[in-house]
Amino acid sequence: MAQIEAPVTVEARIEQEQIRAGEVLTVLITATSEPDFKIYAVNDIAEGPIPSEVIIEGYMVDAVGETREPPPTNKYDEGFMRETYFHDGTVTFETDVRIKANLDPGDYTLSAGLLFQACDPTICFPPTTKTFDLTFMVVDGPARPDRSEIVVAKTKSLVLPSDDDNIDLDNIISAGLGSFLLLSISMGLLALLTPCVFPMIPITVSYFTKLGETEGKSPLKQSLVYSIGIIVAYTVLGLILAATLGASGANQLASNPWVNLFIASLFVYFALSLFGMYEIELPASLRQFSLKQEGRGGYVGTLFMALTFTLTSFTCTVQFVGLLLVRAIQGDWIWPFIGMLFFSAAFALPFFFLALFPQYLSKLPKSGGWLNSVKVSMGFLELAAAFKFFSNTDLVWGWDVFTRPFVLATWVVIVFLTGLYLIGKIRLPHDSELATVGVPRLMLSIMLFSFALYMGRGLFGQPIHGLIDSYLPPAARAESRSIAEEGSQHGGLEWILDFDEGIAMSEMTGKPMFVNFTGYTCTNCRWMETNVLVLSDVVSRLENYILIELFTDGGPRHMEYQQMEIDRFGTAALPFYVILSPDSEEIARFPGLTRDTRKFIQFLDKGLTGPQRLSAAN
């Protein structure tokens, strides 16, 4: 169907016709709106209309500066119910682009485009992107220093990346070491909010609580070893995986069914120890080695825990780590090493304190009775966490044993038993008799019983919202041996699991494609499926797309889809969403988990066509 063009004319040109390799050229994009129409400012980052965006791509591009624009008009818009910043008439956007220093003399062509949304007082057109191929000439000679610096706009302040920002790693590296370190540290802190990290909290507390009861152990040294072990494991293991398995190495390891089976078995082993069934001891040879190295405070077990932590949380941290690993396999190892080091340091910092405090608590006088109750309670949590990793293995291998109802029922029983234990109805070895139930125990047990009843709703088809659902096997796969056999559903919509079939359907219908790169064992993917992709505003937009879901950690073509994500989009992040036109051209991309549904809806609006009203304007 023919599209109705937005009433805006766009032209583009390059200010310098000839430059030297390594120098900066300026791309000028001029937009002229018809009377009564306007487009929105580039630097307008508040809620409301979609801001304009200059997009410049090309293999010869080394870095792109921020776009400069004339001062926009500021006016309250009743449709958006907020102050808006816009340009009417003719406006020119200027963007500096630094060309790579290793280019040979000759002609080159880069792609420059303008994404904009045009509105008048009564209607808003969907976001439109107009692109141009611009040719320039590289002449012989060294880059001139006065023409090699990018002019950065002063109208936009430095903002830390959110959990769903589309990170342009090249631009941040070109801005200097300080900006790159700030990004690495902030992404490490943001990774703490991802679902994969939460199971490690009770694991860490229970392990170091038990460790604190051992004589001769230094809490501070043990916590430092644990934190440093996490940092070293992330940095070294990540780079080794990049060198051996490519950019998706971290994902492959974390989603490997054998690794998940090992972690699940390890958690069961820890849980039974916390219940008092046996004491955990290292093999004699490792104990002797550890004692020789560190006197009475051997650290082999602590380093082993750090490695376990790294394996369990890899899939939730790959949004940023994946970008670094892609850069590493391209031959640049310095920036990935620095980024992984500072990312993992920020990521490990809270767990240093989480490991430190339980050890000191264990050394308090009269800590035996109540501290044993803490250990047993942590054991119940570790047992529940084990079923998450058993279900990951089940999803890839198709056992159909650890299905969603089975895992949910197990969790209900475990939480209920924890509540009974806290009020003294269950006694385990090393427990002292509970003569009376204190108020804290009573309140906590009431919360646990209520939580068990809430989760039990899911066994009867009632929804369980929030974080809990993201740890469960997907509902669409609860009763089938393989998702590839029956298809997938989120929000009641049908998803195509074969990319070629999706392309054919898009060409036949003229609808754009919404491609979801996901994984069987990806907790962040489950969170998006159960909390974002089912929202009515999201579903109403997804209905206008051909929906394609590509699994990168299992299924008949997972290696092909995994490599496609890396080669075409330069990332191994899961989840990763991209909108493609019917002729397979990229329209927009959205990496990772987000809790800001407004941004995700704006991303979906970029792929819609036709003169329809956007929901934001309504």
N, C-alpha and C positions, 0 to 999 in steps of 0.2 A: 504494500500500500504506500502511496506517495506520502511523504512527510510534509507538513506545513512548516515552512521555515520561520524561525524567530525573526522579528523585524529589526535585525542588527546586521550591518555590513562590517566584515573584518578584513583587514589587510596586514601583511607582515613583510618586514624587510630587515636586512642586516646593515648596520651603520657603516662598518668598515668592509670594503670589498676585498682588501688584501691584508693579511696579518702574518706574523711569524709563529711557528710552533711554540706553544707555551704562553702565548699572549691572550688577551681578553678581547672579545668582540661583544657588541651590544645588539641584542635583538629588539626591534621596535615593533610592537603590535598595536595597531590603531583600530578601534571599534567605534562605529557611528550608529547610534540608535535613532530610529524614526521618531517623529514628534509624539510626545506623551509616554514614550517608553524609556526605560532606564536599565542599566546593569549595575551590579553591586561591587563595592570596593574590594580590592585584593586583601587588604589588611583588616577587614571587618570580620572578627572571629567570634562575635557573640551569637546567641541563638537567633534564628529567623531565616532570612533568605540565604541562599547559597552564595558565598563570595566568589568573585571571579578568580581564576587561577591560570597563570602562564605555565605551559608544559613544554619543556625542551628536552629532546632525546637525540641520541646519536652515539655511536661507538667512539667518535673522536672527541666527545665532550669529557673534560676532566672535572669540572665543577660548575655549578649554576648558582649565581648570587640571588639575593632576594629581589623581588620585583619592586620597582619604584613607580609611583603613580602620582598624578596631581592631587591636591587636597580634594577629597570628595565632599559632596553636599550631605549635610546631616539634617534629617527630618523624621518626625514621628510618623510611622505607617500604621494605619488602623487595621489593615489586613493582618499584619504580623504582630500588632500590639506591642511595638517596641520602637526605639530609635533605630533608623537604618542609615547606612552610609552608601551613597550611590553616585554614579556618573550618568548624566544625560547628554545628548548631543554627541560630540566627538571627544574621545579620550585616547591617549597614547600611553601604553605600558612599556617600560624599559627594563630589560633584564640582561645583566652581564653574564657572559659565558666564557670560561677559560678553556682553551683547547689544549689537548694533551701535548706534552713537550717532545714526544718521540715521533710525531707525524712527519712524513716525507713531504717535500714540496709537491703541490698539485691542487686540483679542485676537489672539494668535499661538500657534502650535502647533509645538513642536519634537519630534524623535524621540529617545528615550532607550532604550538597551538594555543588557543584561548578557550578555557572552559568558562561559560557565563550563563546566567539566568536572566532572562528579559521579562520585565513586568510593566504593566500600565496600571492605572487605578482600579481596574476591574478584573484583570486576568494575569496569571503568570505562566509563561511557557516553561516546559521542563528544561533542565540544564542541557546545554548544547556545547559541543566541542568542535571548533573549526581549526583544522591543521593545515600547515603549509610546508613544502620542501624548500629550504633556503640554501643557496649555493654560495660558497666563499672560496677564496684562493689562499693557500699557504705558500709563502715565498721563502727562499733560502735566507738563513741568517739566524743568529742567536736571539732569544727572547729579550726584549728591552725591559729593564726593571720597572720603568714608569708605566708600562702597558701590561703588566702581569698581575696586578692586584685587582681583586673584584671589589667594586663599590657596593657596600651593604646598605640597604635602606635603613633609615633611622626611625621609621614609623612603627616598626614591630619590635617588641621587646623579647628578650630571651625567655622561652617558656620550656619547662621540663617536659619531656615526652610523657604522654598519658599511656595507659595500658593498651590503647588501640591505635596509636599514631602510626602512620606510614613512614618509616624511618628511611631517609636518604643517607646511607652511610658515607657515600663519597663526599657529599656536601659537608657533612659534619667533620670528617677527617680533614678536608681542605680548610676548615675554619680554624684548625689548630689543635694541639694536644689537650688544652684545657677543656674545650667543648667536647672532645671525644671522651675524656675521663669523666666529665659530668654526665654524659649520656650513659656510659658504662655503669656508673654507680647508681644512677637513678633507675635504670632498667633492672639492676640487681635488687633494689628495694621494692620495685613494683612486682617483681617475680615472687616475692613473699606472699602476695595476695592471691596467687593462683591456687587452684584446688589441690594440685599434687603435693603441696608443701604441708598441708594440714595433718596427714597421717604421721609425718615425722615428728610432730610435737609430742604426742604421748610416747613414741618410741624413744626419743631423746631423753624425756623426763624419766621414764622407767629405767633405762639403761644406766643413767648416771646416778639415779637414786640408789640402785643396787651397788654401783661402783663405790659410792660414798661410804658404804658400810665396811669396805675393805680397808684394813689397817695399812698404813704406809703410802696410800695414794694421795697425791697432792691435787686438790680440786682445781687450782689455778692452772697447773701444768697440763692436767688431763683436758681441761676445756680448751686450752691453747692448741694442744695437739689435735683435738677434734676439729676446731675451726680451720687450722692450717691444713689438715687432711682434706677437708672439703674444698679449700681453695686449690690445692695441688691436684686433687682428683679431677675437678672441673677443667682446669687449665690443661693439664697434661693429657688426660683421657680424651677431652674434646678434640685437641689437635691431632692426637694419634688416630682417632676415628676419622677425622677429616682426611688424613694422609692415606689411610687404608681403605675406608669405605666411602669416602666422598663427603659432601656437605650433609647428607642425610644420615651419616654414621651415628650421631647421637640419637636420632629417632629410631634407627634400626636396632640399636642396642636396647633402648628403653622399652620398645614394643616387642622385642624378641620373646616368644612364649617360654623358652627355657629360662631366660632371665627372670621373667615374671613368676614362673613356677619356683625358682630358687628363692626369690624374695618372699613369696607367700609362705614357703616352708620355713624360712628363717624366722618370720614373724610368729608362726605357730610354735616354733622351738623356744623363742623368747617368752611367749605367753605362758607356756607350760612351766617354764622355770620360775616365772613370777608367781604362779599359782602354788609353788613349793614342791613340785614333782621331782625336781633335781636341781643341782647347782651347776651353772655354766662354767666350764673351765676350758682353757685352750689346750690343744694337744701338748703332750709333755715336751716335745722338741721345740715348739714355739714358745712355751713358757720358759724353758731354759734360756733360749735366745733372748727373750725379752728381759729376763732377770739379769742376764749378763750385761745387757746394754744400759739398763736404767735402774739398777739396784732393785728395790722392792716396788718400783712404780712402773712396771712394763706397760707399753702403750700399743701393743699389737692389736688388742681387741678394740681400742678406741679408734685406731686407723681403719679397722675393718668396718666399724659403724659409720665412719665418714664416707667410705666407699659405698656402703648401702644407701646412705642418704643421697649421694650423687646419682646413683642408678634410679632411685624412685622418683626423683624430681626432674630428670632430664627432659621429659616430654613437655612439661609446662614452661620450660625456660628457653625453648628453642626459637621463639620469635626473634629474640636478639642474637642468641648464640648462633642460630642458623645463618644469619647474615655474615657473621664473622667467619664461620666455617666455609661459606661460599667463597669469601675473599681469600681464605687460606688455600683452597684448592686451585685458585687462579695464580698462585705463586707468591702472594704477599703474606708473609708469616708474622711480621713484626706487629702490625696493628691488631690482628686477631689475638696474638699472645697478650698484648697489653690490655685489650678489651676483656678477654676472658679472666685475666688476673684481677682486675678491679671489679668486674661484675661479680665474680665469685666471692671476693672479699666483702662486698656489701651484702651479698646474699647470706654469707656465713655469720655475719656479725651478731644478729639476734640469737643465733643458736649457741654462740659462745656463752652468753648469759644464761640461756636455757639449760646448758650443761653445767654451769657453775653453781647455781643456786641449789639444785637437789642434793649435790654432794655436801654442801655446808649444812643443809637441813638434816641429812643423815647423821651428822656428827653431833647434833644437839642432844643434850641429856634427855632421857625418857622419850626418845623418838621412836622406840621400837613398835609399840602397838599401833598408833595411828599411821605411822609410816608404812607398816606392812599392809594396811588397808589401802593406802595410796598405790603401792606396788601391784596389789591384786586388781585394783580398779584399772590401772594402766594395762595389766595383762588382758583384761576383757577387751579393751580398746584395740590392743595389738591383734587379738584374735579376730576382731571385726575387720581390721585393716587387711588381714591376710586374705579374706574372701574377695576383696577388691582385686587383688593380683591373681587369685585363682580364676576369677571371671575373665580377666584379660587374656589369660592363656586359653580359656574355653572359647572366647570369641574368635581367636585366630585359628585354633585347631578344630572347632566345631564339635565339641563333646556333647553339648546340650545337657550338661549337668549343672553347672553354676549359672543357671539362667537368672533373669531378673526376679521372678517370684521366689526362687530358692535363696538367693543372696539376701533379699529383703526379709524373708521369713527368719533367716539365720540372725540377721541384725536385730530384729524384734526380740528374739529369744535372748540374745546376748545382753541387750540393754535391760531387759526385764530381770535377768539373773543378777546383773550388777546392782540393780535396786534392791533385790532381796538380800544380796551380800551385805550391803551397807547397813541394813537394819538388823543384821545378825541372824537371818534365817538360813544362811549357808556359812559353814565354817570349813576352812582349808588348813592344811598343815602350817604350823608356825603362827596360827591365829590364836589369840587369847580370847577367853570367853567374854562376851559382851553383856554385862549386867544390865546396863541401861542404854537407850539410844539418845544421843545428843541431838540438840536442835539442828546443827549443821548437817548431820547425817540424815535426819528426817527430811529436811527441806530438799536435799540433793536427791534422795530416793524418790520423793514425790515428783520431782522434775524428770527423773529417769523413767518412772512408770508412765507419766504423761507423754513423754517422747516416744516410748514404745507403742502406746496406743495410737499416736499420730502416724508413725510409720506403718502401723498395721492397716491403716486406711488403704494404703497402696495395694495390699493383697486383695482388696475387693474392688479394684478399678478406680479408686479415688486418686486425684492428683497429689503428688508430693513435690512441692516447689522448692526452689533454692538450691543450695549446695548439695543436699543429700542426693538428689536425683542424678547429679553429674557423676557420682561414684558408682551408681548402679548400671548394669548392662542396659543398653537402649531398649525401650519398650518394643520398638519395631522388630527387634531381633530376639525377643524373649522366647518365642515359640518356634523359630525356624533354625535349621542347621546352618544355613549360610545366607547372609544378606544378598549375596549375588544371585541366589536362586529366586527370590521373591520380591526384590526391590526394597525401597526404603520410603518411610513417611515421616515428615515432621510437620506439625500444624495441619494434618489432614491432606497434605499435598504429595503427589507422586514425584519421585526423583528417579532420574535415569542414571544407571550405574556404568554405562559404557560411553566413553567420550565420542566415538565415531557416530554412535546412534544419536547422541545429543546434537551433534553438528548437523546431521541429516534432518532432524526434526526442526532445528532452528531455520535452516535454509528453506524448508517446505512451508513453515508458518510465518516466517519473517520476524519472529520474536527474538530478542537478544537472549543470550545464555547466561545463567547464573551458575558458576562453577564453584563447588565446595570441595576443597582438598581437605580430607579428614583422615582419621585413623580409628581402627577398632579399639585401641587402648588409650586413646587421647581423651583425658579427663576434661580439658578445656573445650574440646569439641562437644562432649556430652553436655557441658554447661550451656553452651550457646544453643544447642538443639532444644534443651528443655526450658530455657529462660528467655531466649530472644527470638528464635526462628518460629516460635508458636504464637507470638503476639499478633493481635488482629491487624495492627497497622503494618506489620512486617508481612504477614500472610497475604494481605490485600495487594501488596506490591509484588510479592513473589509469584502471584497468579499470572502476572504479565510476562513471566520469563519461562524459558525452557530450563528446568532445574536439573543440574547434573551433579552427582556426588561421586567423587573419585577417592578410593581408599589407597593410601600409600604404604600401609604396613601389612596388608594381607589381601588375598583375592588373586584371580588369574592374571591381572595386568598391573599389579601394584608397583612393580619395579619400573615399568614404563611410565606410570603416572608420577611416581616419585621423581624420576629423572626429568620429566616434563616440567614439573614445578621448579626444579633447580635451574634447568637450562633456559626456560622461557621467562620465568619471573624472578630468578635470582635469589630464591629463598627456599628453606626447607621447613618453614614455620607451619604448625598445625594448631588451630584451623587456619586456612588461608582462603579468602573469597575473592573471586575476580569476575567481572562482567565482561562478556565478549559479544561483539556484534554478530549478525548472521554470517558475515564473511570472516569470522574468527579474529577480528581486530580487537585489541584490548580497549575498553572504555574506562574502566575504573577498577581499583583493587582495594581490599580491606584486610590487613593481616591481623590475626590473633583474636583473643577474647576481649570483649568490651562490656562495660556496665552502663555505658551511655547509649541508650537505644536511639536517641535523636541523631547521633552521628551515623549509626548504622542505617537509619532510614534515609538520611541525606545521601549516603553512598548508593542505596538502592534507587533513589530518584534519578541519579546520574544516567542510569541506563534506560529510563522510560522515554518513549517517543510520543509525539502527537501533542496538540494544543490543549492538554487537559490541565485542570487546576491541580496544583500541588496541595497536599493535605495541610502543609504548614500555613499556606495562605488562607485556608478555610478556617 
